[in-house]
Amino acid sequence: MAQTTAASPQQNKMGVMPIGKLLLSMGLPMVLSMLVQALYNIVDSVFVAKVSEAALTSVSMAFPIQNFMIASVSGMGVGVNALLSRSLGEGNTEEANRAANNGIFLSFMTMIIFILFGIFGSRAFFAFQTSNEAIIKMGAMYVRICCIGSFGCFGQIIFERLLQATGQAHLSMITQMTGAIINIILDPIMIFGLLGCPEMGIAGAALATVIGQIVACVTGLLLNIFHNKALTISPRYRPNGRIIGEIYRVGIPSIAMQSIGSIMNMAMNMILMGFTSTATAVFGVYYKLQSFAIMPVIGLSNAMIPIIAFNYGARKKKRITDAIKISMIAAQIFLVIVAAVFLIVPGALLKIFSASDNMLSMGIPALRTMGLTFFICGICICAGSVFQALGNAVYSLIVSVMRQLVVLIPVAWLMSLTGNLELVWLSFPFAEVMSLIVSLFFLRRIFKKKISPLSEASAE
């Protein structure tokens, strides 16, 4: 009874607070923490670029593995959050606790796979993409360290998701900011050998990231134990096949959807290496900048997931539709501003990464072309969160496959056959248009099948 009573303030907040205020209260801390979180990769690349362009290229080529790690636990976290929020919406605290504790178990089991890959597969991963020995050596070292120390990454993300799902977004922000700030401080110290620390180059960048993630993991665990009154983390909640099945029913499509980004990134690196390693470095810079730019929108859409899932469980139709509309409008306004920055000052963005004259001449038109995607991608991101919140994550998977594998990579490869690098960059806005069309189709379908049938009388 005590647990159910503790959860009731969160239930009232999710089901009663005005949607705009609720999205702001939950989304703003997530947006701020996501921005700080995005600095992990940005800061690593900024400092690594000062070592050499080859070092920057190796970190860029390592991104698919890092992204795959994040996808594995984040996608599973989507399944945990959907089940957890729906259970809280139905007043079933015990089911919510089972979801949370099984999510923690699954995240650390998945970690073992990446530790083994870091030990045995990191060099082969780079050798498959390039014959440049310097890039292979530096990249393999970077990935090996990140994978072996990945328990910090996996723990940090799952504990953050539990805080977010129960409306404790401000505590999630503390976790993310703690890890990111430590990484930012340690990066120059460990890369360049400051304050008595040995100069470690690219290995220092990896170690700084791992240490930051480990501290964030411990912080997240403590915050959940002592401050998240909606959940109980305890060894008495043992692995449960039914719960695991429920988590992965929603989580596997999300994992696959996010992992597709790793496949796309690796394929693009191989296409661009056919031109020059500088083209791969340009793409790496764009991807880091793009990841940073869309983090606020991802934070907002993550805030939307538990709100929609809770109110779907409570059968409150108007709150669901209001959350979708407000989120999409806010996301798209922000990303139009981002698009303007990419179009107006691409050179300034590249200079953050110590770009050479050759990299500037290649990168300025690239960033302007790829930056066009921001004009429409906000709607696609928010639509994906709607699909996940309502248990139709497979729609998100289909959209992602269409965009990145069916359209983007084939079009980029065909354009590369012309020998004109600038045509390759055009594949990005083309793929985004296709993604928008498919997203709107599925959004209309889910409204008709799941949202419209809800009783208007239960809205408010």
N, C-alpha and C positions, 0 to 999 in steps of 0.2 A: 504493500500500500504506500509505503514511503517513497518508493521509486516512482510510482504513478503520479503521486502528488508533486514530486520534484519536477516531473516532466511537464506539468500543466502550464507553467508560465510560458514555455516554449510553444505549447499547443495554442495558447491564446494569441501569442504574438504572430504565429504563422497563419492563423485562421481569422484574426480580427483586425490587426493593425492595417491601416490604409496601404494599398499596394505600393504606391509611390514611395511612401515613407519606409515601408518594409524593405523594398529593393535597395533604397539608399542606405538603410541601417545595416543590412547584410552585405550589400554589394560594394559599398565604399571601402570598408576594411579589406575585402577581397581584392578590389582593384589596386589599392595601395600595396598590399602584400604581393600581388602578382607582378607589379612593376618592379618591386625590389627583387623578387625571385628571378625575373628576367635578366637582372644585372649579373647573375651567375655567368651566363654564356657571354654576355656583352663584355664584361670586365675581363674575363679570361682572354677573349679575342683581342681586346685593345692592348693588353700588356704583352700577349704572345706575339702580336704583330710587330712589336718593337724588337723582338728577337730576330725574326726574319720573315720574309714572305712565305718561305717553305714551312715554317712553323705554323703560320696562320692557316695555310692550306691543309696541313695535317690535322689541326683542330677542327677545321670545317668538315673534313672527311670523316672525323670521328663522331660527328653529330648524329648520324643515323643510329649508332649504338646507344648513345645517351638518350636519344628520343625514344628508342625501343624500350629502354629501362623504365622511363617515365610513363610510356604508354601502357606497359604491363601492369603497373600498380595503379595508375590513374584510371584506366579503363575498368579495372576491377573495383576501384573506389566508386565509380559511377553506379555499378550494380549494388554495392553496399549502401550507398546513399539513397538510391531509389527504394530499396527494401526497407531501410531504416526509417526514412521520412514517411513512407506510406504506413508503416507499422505505428509510428507515433501519431499520425493523423487518425488512425483507427483506435487509438488508445491502448495499443498492445505493446507495453514497455518491455515485456519479456522477449518478444520476437525481435524488437529493436536491439536488445542486448546481445542476442544470439548473432544477429547480422554483424554487429560491430566486432565481436570477438572472433568470429570466423574470418572476417576481413583481415584482421591482424595476422592470424595464422597463415592465410593464403599469401599475404604480401611477403612474409619471410620465407615461405617455401619457394616462391618464385625467385627470390634473391639468389638461392643456391645455383640456379641455372646460369646466372650472369657471372657469378664468381668462377665457375668452371670455364665459361667462355673467355673470361679475362686471362686466365692462366694458360689455356691451351689454344685459343682461337684468334687472339688479337692481331698477331703478325699476319696470319693468313688472310684476315679481313682486308688489310691494307694492300697486301701483295696482289689480291684479286683485282684491285682498282687501279694500281699504278706500278710502274717498274722503278720509280724514283726511290732509291735506297734511303736518302735522307728523310723523305716524307714517311716512308714505311717505318723506319726506326723510331722517329719522334711520335708518330701517331700510335704505334703499337704500345709504346711506353705509357702514353696518355690514357688510352683505353684500358690497359691492364690495371693501372692504379684505380681508375674510376670504378671498374667492375669489382675488383677485390674488396674495395671499401664501400660497396653499394648498399650495405645494410642501413647506412645513414639515410640514403636517398629513399629507400623503400619504407623505412619507418617514419621518416618525416612526412611523406605524402599521405600515408594511410591515417596517421594521427591528425593531420590537418583536415582530411575529408570528414572524419568523425566530428570534429569541432564545427565544421561548416554545416553538416547535415542537421545538427541540433541547434542551429541559429547562433553559435558562438564564433561568429566570423572574426570578431576582434581578437579572440585568443589565437585563432589560426594565423592572423596577421603577425602576432608576436612571434610565433614559431618560424614563419617564413623570413621575417625581417632579421631575426637573430642569426639564422644560418647564412643569409645573404651578406649581412654586414661583416660577419667574421671572414667570409670568403673574400670580400672586397679588400679588407684590411690585410689579409695574409697574402693575397696575390702578388703585389710588388715585392713584399718581403722575401717570399720564397722563390720567386722567379729570378730576381736580380741579386739576391743575397744581401739584403739590408739588415741592420740591427744585429749583426753577428751571425745571422743565418747563412748557411752555405748557398751559393748560387746554384739553383737546380733547373733553371730554364723551364721547358714545357712540363717536366715532372713536377715542378713546384706549383704550376697552375692546377694540375690534377689533384695534388695533395691539399691545396688550399680549398678546392671544391669539396673534397671528401670530408675534411675536418669540419667545414661549415655545415655540411649535411648531417654529420654525426651529432653535433651540438644541437641542431634543430630537431633531430629525432628524439633526443633525450628531453628537450624542452616540451615537445608535443606530447610525449608520454606523460610527463608530470602534470601538464595542464589538463589532460583528460582525466587523470586519476583524482586530482584535487579540486578541479573547478568545473568539470562537465557533469553537472548533477543529473542530466537527462539519461546518462548511460552508466553502466557498471562494467569496468574492465576487470575480469577475473578468470583464473585458470579453471574454474568450475564450468565455464562454457566451453565444452570440448568441441572438436570438429564435428560438424553435422552435415551429412550428405544432402539432406533436403535444402538446408540453408545455402550450402555451397552451390547447389544446382540453381537456386533462385538468383544468387549473386551473379553467376556466370551466364545465366540466360540473358540478362541485360548487359553484363560486363564484357562478354566475349566479342560481341559486335563492336563495342566501344574500343576494346583493345585492338581489334583488327583495324578499325577505322584509324586510330592514332598510329598504329604500326605501319600503315600504308605510307605515312609520311616518311618513314625511314627508308622504305623501298624506293619511293620517289627521289629522295635526297641522294641515295646511292646511285641510282640510275642517271640522275642529272650530273652528278660528279663525273661519271664515266663518259657521258656525252661531251661535257665541257673539257675534260682532259684531252679529248681529241683535237681541241683547238690549242689550248695552252693552260698551264697550271694557274696562270693569273685569272683566267675565266672562272676556274673553280673557286679561287679566293674571292672573286667578286660575288659569286653566287652565295658563298658562305657568309659574307658580310650582309648581303641582302636578307638572307634567311634569319640571321641574328637580329637585324633591325626589324624585320617583319614580325618575328616572335615577340620582340619587345613592344612593338606598336599595337599588336592585337591582344596583349595581355589584359588590359583593362576591360576589353569586350569579353574575353574568356572569363574574367573574374565576375563580371555582371551576369553572364549566362550561367556560370556555376551557382551563383546566388539564386537564380531563377529555378533551378532544378528542384531543390527541396521545397520551395514555395508551391510550385505546380504539383509536385507529387503529393504534398500534404493536402492541398485543397482538392485534388482529385479524389484522394481517400475520403475527404470530408464532403465530397460532392458539391463544391462551391464553384459553379460555372463562371460567374462574373469575375471572380478573383483570378481564375486561370487566364481568361481572355485579357484582362487588364494587365496582368504580369507580362504576357507575351507582347502586347502592343507597346507598352512603355519601354520594355527592354530593347525591342527592335528599333524604335525611334531614337533612343539614347545612343545605342551602339552605332547606328548609321551616321548620326550627326558627328560623333567623335571621329569616325574613320574617314569622313570627308575632309576633316582638318588634317588628318595624317596624310591622306593622298596629296593634299596641297603642299605639304612639306617635302615629300618625295619628288614632286614635280618641280618645285621652285629651287630647292637647295640640295640637290643630290651630291654635289661636290663636297659640301661641308660635312655631310654624313660620312662620306668615304674617308675624309681626312682624319676623322676620329680614329681610324684604324691604320694610320700612318701610310696611306696609299701613295704609291709611286706615281710618276706622271703617266706611265703605261697603264697602271691600274685605274687612274682617273679617266683617261680617255676611253677606256673600255667600260668602266663602271657607271659613268654619268648617264649615258643613254639607257643602260640596263636598268638602273633604279627608276628612271622615269617611266619606262615601259611597264615593268613589273608593278610599279606603284599604282597603276590604274586599277588593279584588283581591289584596292581598298574602297572604291566607290560603291561596291556591291557586296563585299564579303561579310559585312556585319549581319545582314539578313540570314545568310547561310549558317553562320555560327550560332545565332539564336535559335534558328529552326532546328538545328541538331540537338540543342539542349531540350527543346520541347519534345522531340522524339524520344530522347533518353528518359526524361522525367515520366513519360506516359507508358514506358515499357516497350517502346518500338525503336530501340537503338539500331535495329537492322536497317531502318530507313537511312540513318546517318551513315552506316557502312556502305550502302548502295551509292549514296551521294559522293562519299569520299573515293570509292573505287572508280566511279564515273569520271570524277574530276582529275584524279592523279594518275590512274593507270590506264583508263580507257581513252582519255583525251590528252592530258598534259604530256606524258612521256612519249606516246607515239607521234604527236604533233611536233614536239621538240626534236625528236630523232629525224623526222622528215625534213624539218627546217635545217638541221645540221648538215644534211646532204647537199644543200646549196652552197655550203662553205661560208655563208653569211651569218656571223654570230648574232647580229642584231635581230634577225628573224627568229632565232631560237627563243629570245626573251618574249616575243609576242605570244608564245604558247601559254603563258601564264594568264593574261587577261582573257584569252579565248576560252581556257578551261574554266575560269571563274564564271563566265556567262553561262556555260553549260551547267555548272553547279547550281546557279541561281534558278534556272528553269526547272531542274529536277527537284530542288528543295521546295519550291512553291507548289509543285504538283503534290508532293507528299504531305505538305502542311495542310493543303486543302482537304486531302483525304483523311488525315487524322482528326481534323475539325469535324468532319462529317460523321466519322465512325465513333469517336470517343468523347469529344467535348460537347457537341450539339445535343446528344441525347440526355445530358445531365439536366436535372430539374431546375428551371429558372427560380423556382420558389426557394431552393436551398442556396441560392447565390449569396444573398445577404439580407 
